[in-house]
Amino acid sequence: MLRTRDLYRWMREAGINAVRQRTVLIEHFAPFTADVRAYYAPAFAELAAQAKKLGLTSAGGDALLDPARPESPFTLPDGYVSEGNVLAVGTA
């Protein structure tokens, strides 16, 4: 997940030619739809739980564990979620 920016390199090293890569940013602004909440809330909670187990804590970390908390990005009036997706294509 975190190494997708290297995808084009891996493809070239595998012998794929004419590799092209593009990153697309997906943004969501509050108020979030039910679909956005259903998709992101479990992912955020899992990442926050993993960080907590590793001792990586922050002021906002616990807010990600429960999307109903007042300080959760899902309940804030100015909440914002973004993710980048990488697509790489080439020819064999």
C-alpha positions in Angstrom: 0.0 0.0 0.0 2.7 2.5 0.9 5.0 1.5 -1.9 2.7 2.0 -4.9 4.7 5.0 -6.0 7.5 2.5 -6.9 5.2 0.4 -9.0 6.5 1.7 -12.3 10.1 0.8 -11.2 9.0 -2.8 -10.3 7.3 -3.1 -13.7 10.4 -1.9 -15.6 12.6 -4.3 -13.6 10.3 -7.1 -14.5 10.9 -6.4 -18.2 7.7 -4.4 -18.9 8.2 -1.7 -21.5 6.8 1.8 -22.1 5.6 2.0 -18.4 3.5 5.0 -17.6 2.2 5.9 -14.1 -0.4 8.3 -12.9 -1.5 9.2 -9.4 -5.1 10.2 -8.8 -6.2 12.0 -5.7 -9.6 11.2 -4.3 -11.1 13.8 -1.9 -14.2 13.7 0.3 -15.5 16.7 2.3 -18.0 16.8 5.1 -20.8 16.0 5.4 -19.8 12.5 4.3 -22.1 10.2 2.6 -23.0 6.9 4.2 -20.9 5.1 1.6 -17.8 7.2 2.4 -18.2 6.6 6.1 -18.8 2.8 5.6 -15.6 2.6 3.5 -13.2 4.7 5.4 -14.3 4.4 9.1 -13.2 0.7 9.4 -9.9 1.3 7.6 -9.1 4.3 9.8 -10.0 2.4 12.9 -7.8 -0.5 11.9 -4.8 1.8 11.2 -5.4 3.7 14.5 -5.5 0.4 16.4 -2.3 -0.8 14.8 -0.6 2.5 15.6 -1.8 2.2 19.2 -0.4 -1.3 19.6 3.0 0.0 18.3 3.0 2.8 20.8 2.4 5.5 18.2 -0.1 7.7 19.7 -1.3 11.2 18.8 -4.0 13.6 20.0 -6.2 12.6 17.1 -5.4 8.9 17.0 -8.2 7.8 19.4 -10.7 9.8 17.4 -10.1 7.5 14.4 -11.1 4.4 16.5 -14.7 5.5 16.7 -16.3 7.4 13.9 -19.1 8.6 16.3 -16.7 10.5 18.6 -17.1 14.3 18.4 -13.5 14.8 17.4 -13.7 12.2 14.6 -13.1 13.5 11.1 -16.5 12.0 10.3 -18.4 14.2 12.7 -16.5 17.4 12.3 -18.3 20.0 10.1 -15.0 20.6 8.2 -14.0 17.0 8.0 -11.8 15.9 5.1 -10.5 12.6 3.7 -8.1 12.1 0.8 -6.3 9.2 -0.7 -4.0 8.8 -3.6 -4.3 5.9 -6.0 -1.5 4.9 -8.4 -2.1 3.3 -11.7 0.8 2.0 -13.8 0.5 0.4 -17.2 3.0 -0.9 -19.8 3.5 -3.4 -22.5 5.1 -6.8 -22.3 
